[in-house]
Amino acid sequence: MIEITVNDRLGKKVRIKCNPNDTIGDLKKLIAAQTGTR
């Protein structure tokens, strides 16, 4: 598992855990699910 730190639109840092073989599309879906955006 890889842990990625991203900034959401409100300026909060969010940690996302994903697998090394996930695609960028998968990563975007995980970020959207964690931050509450569509």
Protein Blocks (a to p, Z undefined) as FASTA:
>chain_A
ZZdddddfkopacdddddfkbcfklmmmmmmmmnopZZ
